[in-house]
């Protein structure tokens, strides 16, 4: 399986933007191996089936879908859909993540077109994909509006965008969310459950999050308005799908930050 490289130089950004992109890539490069371990555990459990069934229940009805996995990381979504028989392209801006995705895909003996690219400026022609999927990606973008414009561009007429995300790091700006976030931390300690936030470089991630535009937006309301403005014809929203896709440890860690799902049809 070949990893395709495209020009991901930060020439499209000004110096401040390029520094932020550099810091985002550096952060996730350091987390690639540990994050891959999490993806491997998901792939080896019923989570893979849960996510596969959820995504395909909202996908266009087609025997073989041409899928674009945006911000694939170590490849969980891409591998899950490739195992279901679909034609999958997976994009990430972080080479270390794509290296992990390749290892994981090889382990499951599936072919995925892995592309190194800024997910906000894609190297694909218009109307290329039936289905675009993102999981916990949009919040981490420096120009999310540009991202949505690109995803709309490469989606075929009648194609669907599925975005799974949450109000990650809103607690940095909202006092009530901060209190709920602290309650989650206290609950993990009192129940002797691993605190997922302590497994990361919290200081660096919070520094980056403060520079990201979506950290202080109320979502998914922000996203829905963008999708309407871009011209998506049908939009379906679930504000909390956590009970469907998270295990008990995740539900305890992220109780204050439920995952939402947006389905938008072009």
C-alpha angles and dihedrals in degrees: 000000000000126000108217117216124209131177106285095164111140094240091123091062131069116242095270092049093046091052090053092049089048091052092048091051092046092050095050092042088061091047096046098098095045092044089050090056088056091050091049090054090050092049091051096052139056088277089084091058092043092054094041092053093044095050096044092047087063098037126098111275103254131133094231116021123202099227133193116199107200116208092003096181108184090352108258097144093038094051092044092055094040089055087055089059102260130137104249133192115185125197131194135160092217118080093199090059092050090050089056091045090054092052092048093046091049089051089057092040095234129139116233127171102232115198128187106216146126102267089217092060110037127195094222132105122247119282096016105138140053094201134024118191130189129178120189093338112107095064089059097056126106092209107026093165089059088050094054090048091053094047090051090050097053095041117098123236105276090019122129137228117209115193121185113187145124142216091275113184096003084128088074088069106024119065094203091052089048091057090050091047090053089049089056090052091050091048093053090052095046092050094042093240122148110262105228093202091061090057091067137061091268096181094053095042092051090048090054093042091057088060096049116095098222095055089083100036124099106240148236085016091067092051095047092054091050091050091050091049092050092055106253106166101213129025126187122185137193112183095198125028094150095114089056099051110020129079123224094270091054093045089054094045096046104029091126092050109051119190117247130200126214121191114191126179123204 
